[in-house]
């Protein structure tokens, strides 16, 4: 997270709780709350109401430090899509080429989209999810702002071309197949959002 944003977040943590005790300020503040703030509130209220959940699945919009910290406070696990321009800490994992030789990565970070071409074909494993075949690579590493996690990069074809997805979870002990099966169970929600906004006009 950029230093300026960290300073703003720290300031909010220090003063918001005091300011929100004022009813007039709270009323003015409510319409300007972010999606992130509302998402954290929903999770906190679900925990207060003893909703039986342990794993929170969300899209990449909510993949941020604030939500990760909120889930850590609630002791909940999480899984999400990871944007391909997201940085990964290069000192948190070892990359090897097709001959098994270590690949030296420059800089403190590498983007997901920059890492993909460096992965040898031999690193991929085939797996069946439902009735579909996928080819994946799984790595435990550190994602800046999120901490240690496990990413699973998957393709729909053996040629490793076309549609691909990158998933990330804080459950570094989970097998890649379990991570894929768990997130794929959320996919009907994604298609519902697309259909409802595109064909039913619910985005209006």
N, C-alpha and C positions, 0 to 999 in steps of 0.2 A: 504494500500500500504506500502511495506517495507520502512524504513527510507532512505536506500541507494538509492532506486529508486526515492523517493521524492526529494532527493538532486539532482539527475541527471536531473529530469524533471525541477526543479527550475533553474538549470544552463542553460539548453537549452532555457528556456523562456527568460532568461536574455541576452544571447549572440547570439542566432540563428538569430534574426531579424537584428542585426548589421552585422553579418558575411554574411548573404544572400544578402546583398546589393552589395557584391563583385561578379561580374559575373563569375569569374573563380571558386570561392568557390561554388557558386550556381550550376554550371555545374557538379562539383565533387560530390556535396551533393545529387543531384536528384536521381541517381540509388540506393541510400541506404535508401531512405525514406521508412518507415514501412507501412504496410497495414492500421494501425490505423491512421497515419498521412494523408494518401491518402483518407481514408474514411471521415475524418473531412473536408478535402479540398473539396470533392465532395458535402458535405452538405452545406458548406459555399457558394460555387458557385451556388448551387440550390437556396439558399436563395437570393443571389444577383440577380439572373435571375427571381425572383418572381415566382418560381415554386410553384403551389398551393398545399402545403403539410403541415400537422400539426403533423402527427404521423409517426415515423420512426421505421420500423420493421427490425431487423437484427438477425443473429444467435449468439450463445454464444461467438464466437471468439471476437466479437466487444463489449462484455459486460465488459467495463473497465472504470476507472475513467476519462481518457482523453476524451473518446467519450461522457460520461454523461455530463461532463463540457461543451463540445462543443455544445451539444444540448441545455443545459440550457442557454448558451449565445444567442442561436438562438431562444429561447423560443419555442422549439419543444418538443412534447411528444414522448415517446419511449416505445417499448415493445420488449422483447427478451426471448429466451430460457435461463434458468438458470442452470448451471452445478450443479450436485448433490453433488460435493465436495466444493461448495461455502459456505462461512461462513455467518451466520445470527447473528445479535446482540440480545442476549437473554433478555436484559433489555428493548427491544422495543416492546415486545408482551407478552401476558399471555396465557399459555397453560393449558388446563384442561383435566382431564381423563374422562372416561365413566360415573363416578359418579358426575362429575361437580367439583371435587376437583382440586385445583391448583397444577400443577406439577412444582416442583422446579428444575430449570436447573442450572448446575454448569458452572462456567467459563463465560467469557465475550461473547464467541461465541459458536455456535453449527452449524455443517454442515447440509445441507439440508438432506443428506442421513441418518443422525443420528436423525433428527427430525421426519421423516416419520414413523418409528416404534412406536413412542410415541403418534401418533394421533389415537384416538379411532374411531372405525367404525361408531359410531353415529355422528361424526363430518363431515362425507361426505354427499354430496347432489347430487342427480341425475339430469342430464340436457341433453337435446337433442340438438346436433349441427348438422345441416343438417339432415342426416338420421341415424346418429350414436348416441349411448348413452354413456355418460361419467359420472364418479363419481369424485367429486372434493371437495377440501378444499381450502378456500381463507383466507389469513391473511395479515393484514397491519403490516409492520415491517421495520426495518432498515437493509439495506445490506451495510456492510462496503465498502467504496469507491464509492457507488452509492447514498447513502442517503435513505430517506424514500421511500418505494415502496409498491406495493401490489403483493403478489405471489399467484399463483393458481397452486396447485398440482392436477393432474388429472390422473385417470386410465381408461382403456377401458373396464374393467369388474367389476361387482358388488363384486367379490371376492377380489378386490384390489390387483390383481396379474398381472403379464405380463407387457405389454407395459405401460409406464407412462411418463409423461412430467411435467416439472415445468416451468411456465411462470412468468415473472416479468415485471412490468410496473411502471412508475412514476405516473400513474393515479390512485391514491388511492381511488378516488371516483367512479370508474367504477365497475359495477356488474361483478361477475366472468364470467357469460355467455357472456357478451360483450367482455371481454378479450379473452376468448376461441374462439369466432367467429371471432374476428379480426385477431388473429394469424393464425388460421386454414385457413383463406383466403390466407395466404402466402404459404401454404403447397405445392401447385403445383410448386412453384419455387424451393423448396427443392428437390422434386422428379426430376425436370428437371436437376438440377445440378448433381444429382447422375447418371442419365441416360446419360447425355452428356459427363461426365468424364469417366464413365465405358464402355459405348458402342460406343461412337463417338470419344473418345480419345482427347477431348478438353483440358484435363489437361496437354497434351504434348505441 
